[in-house]
């Protein structure tokens, strides 16, 4: 039991070090440099039944004062008003183009096929893939392109600020940032040569078009449930530079509105945060939720230090990801409970080979 207490202390120490590194080296893309003259940006949006979101995103993009962009929206056989909303927006902005999608071919995930089709239609030298539920403010896209150019990145991905309006969202959504920022210093994604130091978020992925056309990553990973992470790993394996940042208030997203949506959404990709290893994921959950027990039983005098480290972890990861600090600390036990529910649901889905996302079975 004493050895387990030492392991718990070591793990918490590593988590604290990682969040401190993420806070210290939090990298802003504001005012890095200017973009190259004549650079064209293709903004590519896969959309399936996104009538609640697509209008707001297109309104944000229409505010971009740059005529050298194109905004392509792939309507993935939506049964709601997605296509009609895009068409209405395009009537007032010639940069917006609606592409009505075809039936999903066998052997593809829906989003991957949509992104691949969008790329075939794009004419820019930068490809920015955005999810329809993202919100864009100011000149963040221009700044992202400038950042990518400065560091010569094949891919720049951004984790948006997660909007949490309901109690359910505060209960569920923060687990993504908690896992990410306590396991990986994001500065390593750009400066480390190791493939394990990879991260990406499909909500905002900016590719150099030359690299994208050569490698066709969405085609290469057409059946991947978490294509963003798969692509990031692959690019690093090809010795290409990638970058991943978070904490920019000009990129926001409200991922889920209900508890059920969050449980279903996180269940499809939670294990990819741990190298697609459920055993490693369960170890992470056990040691973060129950690590205090062996400390209490064998190193009781050091328990206050252990608890203080846990609170500091919540403080710095909330600060870095622009979450409410008090809510993050108070809700931490509930976040771990939700993470347990996500992992159980994910294991069950894998065993049943059935998980519905956007009205499609991702395991079919």
N, C-alpha and C positions, 0 to 999 in steps of 0.2 A: 504493500500500500504506500510505503514511503517513496518508492521509485515512481509510482503513478503521480504522487504529489509533485515530485521534481519535474516530471514530464509536463504536468499542468502548468507549473510556473514557467517552464521553458517556452511552452506554446504561447502563453499569454505575453511573455516578453517579446517573442517574435512578432505577434500581432501588433503590439504597441510600437515596436520599431518600424513596422511597415506603415502604420497610419501616420507616424511622425514623419517618415520620409515622404509620404504622399502630401502631407501638409507643407513641409519645408520646400519641396520641389514642385509644388503646384504650379503648372506652367500656363500662363495666359497667352491667348492668341491675339490679343488686342494690339494693334499697331506694330506688328512684327516687321513688316515692310510692305511695299506696294506689290500688286500683281503685275505680271508681264503684260506689256501693251498688246492688245488684240487677243488676249486669252479668252476663250469661250468656255462657259460653264454649262454643262448639261445637268439639270436638276431632274432626277428620275424618281418617280413616286409610284410604287405598286399599291393598288387600292382594291380591296374586296369588301363590299358592304361598309363603306366608310362615310356615310352621309352625315354622321355626327361630327366628323373631324375634317374632311377634305376641304370644305369651304373656308374654314378658319386658316388652314395652312396656305391655301392659295391666296387668300387676302394678305397674309404676311409676305408671301413671295412677290406679290404685285407691288409692294412698297419698295422693293429693291430698285434703286436708281442705276440700272445697268441694262442697256439694250443688248449687250453681248452675252445674253443667257437664253436658254430655252428651258421650258418647264414641260416635261412629258409625263402624263399620267396614264398608267396602264389600268384600265377598268377590267378587273379579273372576274368577269361574269357576275357582277353584282346584281342582286335582286332588289335593291333599294334605289334611292335617288342619286347614288354616287355619280353616275354618268351624266345625269341631267345637271347636277351642280357644276361639274367640271365644264360642261358645254356652256352654261350661263357665264361662268367666269372667263372663258376663252373669247366670248363675244366682245369683251371689254379690254382684252389684253392678248395681242397676237402671239405673245411669247408662250402662251399656254396651249398645249396640244393634247387632245384626247385620243388615246389609242384603245379601241375596243378589243379585248383579248379573245383568243380562241379557246376551245376546250383544252383542259389540262391533259397533256400527253401522259401515257403510262411511264413510270420511272422518274417522275419529277415531283418535288415539293412545290406547292403553289407559288409561294413567294419567290423561290429561286427561278422558276420559269418566267414569272413576271419581270424580274430584274434582268434576266438574260434577254428577253424580248425588248425591253426598254433600251438596253445597251446597243442592240442591233439598229435601233432607230436614231440613236444619239449622234450628234455631229460635233460636239465640243471636244476640247483636249483635256477637260476635267469631267469626271463622272461623279456626281454627288447623289447617292441613294438616300432618300429620306422616307421614313414611315409616315403614314398619313396623320397619325396622332401627335406629331411633333409640332411645336410652335417655334417660329424663327423671328428674331427681333434685330433691328439695326443692320449693320453691315457684317454680321458674323460670318456669312458665307465667304465674302471677299477676304476677311481676315484669315479664315481657315485655309483658303487657297494660298495666300501669302505665306502662312506658316508652313504649309506643305512644300512650297517652293524653296523656302529658306533651308529646310533640313533635308531636301531631296527625298521625300517620302513617296513610296509607291502607294501607301494607304495611310490616311489619317482618319481615325474614328473618334467620335466624341460621345461621352455618356451625358445625356441631357440632365438638367435639374428635374427631379421627379416631383410633379405637382401632387400634393396629398391633401385632399379637401375633406374627406369623410374619415370617421374613426376606423372604418375598414381599411382604408388606404394607409393610414398611419400604422395599423396593425400588421400590414403585409408588405408594402412596397419597399421599405428600407432594407430588407434582407439582401437585395441585389448589391447595393453599395457596401453593406457590411462585409459580405463575402469578398467582393472585389478588392476593397481598400485595405482589408486586414491580411490578405494573402499575397498581394502583389503591389510593390511600389511602381506606379505607372511610368515613372521616368525610365525604368528598366526596359519597358517595351521599345523605347526608341534607342537606348544606348547599349543594351545588352545583346550579344550575338546568339544567346541561347533561345531555342525554340519554345522552351517552357515559359519564357517571359514574353508571352503574347496575350493580347486582349483586343477585343473589338466589340462594337455594339451596332447591330444592323439598323438602328434608328437613324444613325448619321454616319455614313461611310463615304469618304471622298477618295476616289482613285485617280491616279495618273492614267489617262486614257490609253497611252501607248502600252503601258504594262497590262492594263485590263484586256485590251484587244489581243495581246500576245498570249496571255494565259487563260482567258475566258473562265474566270473563277466560279461563276455561278453555274456554268455548264459542268465544270470539273466536279463541283460538289452539289450536283442537282438533286440528290436524295438526302442531303444533310439536313437534319432538323435544326441545327444551330450553325448555319452556313457562315455567320460572321466570324465565329471563333475558328472554325475550320479553315477559312480563307486566311485569317491572320497567321495561324500556324504555318500554313503552306507558303505564304510569302516570305516568312522568316527562313523557312527551310531552303528557299531559293536565294538566300543571302540578299534579299531586298529589305530596305529600311521601312519600318512602319512606326506609327505614333498613335498614342491613345491618351486623351486628356478628359478631365471632368471639371465641373465647377463653374462653367460659363453661364451666367444668368440669361444670356441671349438665346440659349437653346433649352427649351423646356418640353416636357411631355407629361401628359396624364395617361399613364399606361392602362390602368384598370379602374373601374368605377365601383365594382362590387367584390365581395369576398370570393365568390365563386369564380369570377373572371381571373382574379389574382392566383387562386389555387391552381386553376387549369393552365394559366399562362406560365407560371414558374415551374410547374411540374414537367413541362416538355423539355426544359433545358437545364435544370438545376445541376445535374451531374457533370455537365460540360465545364462548369467552373472548377471541377476537381479532376480534370483530365478524363472525363467520362468513366470515373471509377466510383461506383456506389459505396464500396467499402471505405475508401478514403473520405468520402462525403459524410458517412455515418460516424467515422472517427472524429471529424471536425465538429459535428453536432454534439457528440457525447462529451468531448473535452471542453467545449465552450459552454455547455449547459450544466454539466455535472462535475467539472474539474474542481469546483470548490469543496466537494465532499472529501476527497483524500487529503486536501490541504487542511480542512477542519479537523480530520481525525488524527493526522500525524504531525502537522506543522501549525498548530492552532495559533501560536504567537505571531505567525506571519500572515494569518488570514486577512487582517486589515490592509496589508500591503497588496495582497492578491486582489481584493475588492477594489482598492484604489486604482490598480492597473486596469481593471475592467472598465471602470468609470472613465478613466482617461482615454481608453480606446474609443468608447462611445463619443466622447467629447470631440476628439480630433477627427474621427471619420465623419461625424455630423457637420463639423466646421468645414471640412474639405468639400463635402458633397452638397453644401448649402441646405442642410436639413435643420429643423428646429432642434436645438441642443437638448432642451429640457424634455421635450417629447421623446427624443431618441433614447435618452437615459432611462426615463420612466417606463417606456414601452419595451425595453430590451428583453425582459423575460417572455413577453408575448411574441416578439419577433422569433425567438428560439422555438417557442411552441408552434408557431406557424411554419417554420422551417422543417420541423419534424413532420408536420402534416403534409407538406410538399413532398418530402422524400418518400414517405409511405405511399402517397398517391402516385408518385413517379415510378416506384418499384412495381406497384400493382398494374399500372398502365403497360409497363414493359413486359410483364408476365402475360397480360391479356393481349398484347400486341394491338392495343386499341387506345387511341387518344385523339379526340376530336378537336381540331383547331380551324377556325374559319369554315366550319361545316364540312371539313374533310378529315379523314382519318390519316394522320401523319405516318402511321406504320403500314399503310396499304401499299 
